[in-house]
Amino acid sequence: MRPPAEDSATPIVSLRSTSLRASAAACAISSSVVGPVMASRDIVAPSSRQEERAMIAMWVKARIKRDQRKRFLEAIEIDALASERDEPGCYRFNVLQDEQDPDVYYFYEVYKDQAALEAHRTMPHYATWRAAADTLDGATQPTRCATVFPSQSDYWDKR
């Protein structure tokens, strides 16, 4: 994925973490993408392919109402921190702010599998986030991604 030209109107998110940059590159950060980005058969060993596909990675774009920023940040901080701390199936929950548009945030979430994602949605901290959904300026734009690297056995299970 080539970065946009410097004069491009496309927002650029600062991704300082190497794993976030790699994950973002592996995942199309566009609402025009319909399905997951799948790992090449040459990259993922046949014996681990099914296990790797079970993991769920999501890149979610959210635009907030400027006057609701404080409430939004309080709610999403509760959800993100408690998700990583209290949910064994939540491997990552990062919240990033777009450097060019301060009203745009991105969530990068990785779950062990669909059951872990469903469990996340039943947690009290998720309810806190849902109660603040009116801070959003429109619907969120989620994109599901397949983790290409690092693989679950190489990284996520060592968490």
C-alpha positions as CSV (number, residue, x, y, z in Angstrom):
1,M,0.0,0.0,0.0
2,R,1.6,3.3,-1.1
3,P,1.0,6.3,1.1
4,P,-1.1,9.1,-0.3
5,A,0.7,12.1,-1.9
6,E,1.6,14.9,0.5
7,D,-1.0,17.1,-1.1
8,S,-3.7,14.5,-1.0
9,A,-7.0,15.3,0.8
10,T,-7.0,11.7,2.2
11,P,-6.6,11.8,6.0
12,I,-3.4,10.2,7.3
13,V,-3.4,8.5,10.7
14,S,-0.1,8.5,12.6
15,L,0.6,4.9,13.4
16,R,3.8,4.9,15.6
17,S,3.6,1.2,16.6
18,T,5.2,-1.1,14.1
19,S,2.5,-3.7,14.6
20,L,-0.2,-1.1,14.0
21,R,1.5,0.0,10.8
22,A,1.8,-3.6,9.6
23,S,-1.8,-4.3,10.6
24,A,-3.1,-1.2,8.9
25,A,-1.1,-1.9,5.8
26,A,-2.6,-5.5,5.7
27,C,-6.1,-4.1,6.1
28,A,-7.7,-1.7,3.7
29,I,-8.6,1.4,5.6
30,S,-11.5,2.2,3.3
31,S,-15.2,1.7,3.5
32,S,-15.1,0.5,-0.1
33,V,-13.6,-2.8,1.0
34,V,-16.2,-5.4,1.4
35,G,-14.4,-8.5,2.7
36,P,-11.4,-9.4,4.7
37,V,-7.8,-9.3,3.4
38,M,-6.8,-13.0,3.4
39,A,-3.3,-14.3,4.1
40,S,-1.4,-15.9,1.2
41,R,-1.1,-19.7,1.3
42,D,2.7,-19.1,1.0
43,I,2.7,-17.0,4.2
44,V,0.5,-19.0,6.5
45,A,1.3,-22.7,7.0
46,P,-1.6,-25.0,6.1
47,S,-1.8,-26.4,9.6
48,S,-2.3,-23.0,11.1
49,R,-4.5,-21.4,8.4
50,Q,-7.8,-22.3,10.1
51,E,-6.6,-21.1,13.5
52,E,-5.5,-17.8,12.1
53,R,-8.8,-17.2,10.3
54,A,-10.6,-17.6,13.6
55,M,-9.1,-14.4,14.9
56,I,-11.0,-11.2,14.2
57,A,-9.3,-7.9,13.6
58,M,-11.3,-4.8,13.1
59,W,-10.4,-1.3,12.0
60,V,-13.3,1.1,12.8
61,K,-13.6,4.7,11.8
62,A,-15.7,6.9,14.0
63,R,-16.5,10.6,13.5
64,I,-17.6,12.4,16.7
65,K,-19.6,15.6,17.4
66,R,-17.0,18.2,18.3
67,D,-18.9,19.4,21.4
68,Q,-19.2,15.8,22.7
69,R,-15.4,15.0,22.5
70,K,-14.9,14.8,26.3
71,R,-17.8,12.4,26.8
72,F,-16.8,10.3,23.8
73,L,-13.2,10.0,25.1
74,E,-14.3,9.1,28.6
75,A,-16.6,6.3,27.3
76,I,-14.2,4.8,24.8
77,E,-11.3,4.9,27.3
78,I,-13.4,2.9,29.7
79,D,-14.3,0.4,27.0
80,A,-10.8,0.1,25.5
81,L,-8.9,-0.3,28.8
82,A,-11.3,-2.7,30.4
83,S,-11.5,-4.8,27.2
84,E,-7.8,-5.5,27.2
85,R,-7.6,-5.8,31.0
86,D,-10.7,-7.9,31.7
87,E,-11.3,-9.9,28.5
88,P,-8.9,-12.8,27.8
89,G,-10.2,-13.0,24.2
90,C,-9.5,-9.3,23.5
91,Y,-5.9,-9.1,22.3
92,R,-5.8,-5.4,21.4
93,F,-8.0,-2.4,21.6
94,N,-6.3,0.8,20.4
95,V,-7.9,4.2,19.9
96,L,-6.2,6.5,17.5
97,Q,-7.0,10.1,16.5
98,D,-6.7,11.3,12.9
99,E,-3.9,14.0,12.8
100,Q,-5.6,16.0,10.0
101,D,-9.2,15.8,11.3
102,P,-9.4,15.8,15.1
103,D,-13.1,14.7,15.0
104,V,-12.1,11.4,13.4
105,Y,-11.0,8.4,15.5
106,Y,-10.0,4.9,14.6
107,F,-10.4,1.8,16.8
108,Y,-8.1,-1.1,16.1
109,E,-9.5,-4.2,17.8
110,V,-8.3,-7.8,17.7
111,Y,-10.3,-10.7,19.2
112,K,-9.3,-14.4,19.6
113,D,-12.5,-15.5,17.7
114,Q,-16.1,-14.7,17.1
115,A,-17.1,-15.9,20.6
116,A,-14.6,-13.4,22.1
117,L,-16.2,-10.6,20.1
118,E,-19.7,-11.6,21.2
119,A,-18.5,-11.8,24.8
120,H,-17.0,-8.3,24.5
121,R,-20.5,-7.0,23.5
122,T,-22.0,-8.3,26.7
123,M,-19.5,-6.6,29.0
124,P,-20.4,-3.6,31.3
125,H,-17.7,-1.5,29.7
126,Y,-19.2,-2.0,26.3
127,A,-22.5,-0.9,27.7
128,T,-20.8,2.3,28.8
129,W,-19.5,2.9,25.3
130,R,-23.0,2.1,23.7
131,A,-24.6,4.6,26.1
132,A,-22.3,7.3,24.7
133,A,-23.1,6.4,21.0
134,D,-25.0,9.6,20.6
135,T,-21.6,11.4,20.7
136,L,-21.0,10.1,17.2
137,D,-21.6,12.2,14.1
138,G,-23.1,9.4,12.0
139,A,-22.5,5.6,11.8
140,T,-19.2,4.0,12.5
141,Q,-17.4,2.5,9.5
142,P,-16.1,-1.0,10.5
143,T,-13.7,-3.0,8.3
144,R,-13.0,-6.6,9.2
145,C,-9.4,-7.8,8.5
146,A,-7.6,-11.0,8.6
147,T,-4.3,-11.0,10.5
148,V,-1.5,-11.8,8.1
149,F,1.4,-11.1,10.5
150,P,2.1,-11.6,13.3
151,S,0.5,-14.9,13.5
152,Q,-1.5,-16.0,16.6
153,S,1.1,-18.5,17.7
154,D,4.0,-16.1,17.1
155,Y,2.6,-13.2,19.0
156,W,-0.9,-13.0,20.3
157,D,-0.8,-16.1,22.6
158,K,2.3,-14.7,24.3
159,R,0.3,-11.7,25.6
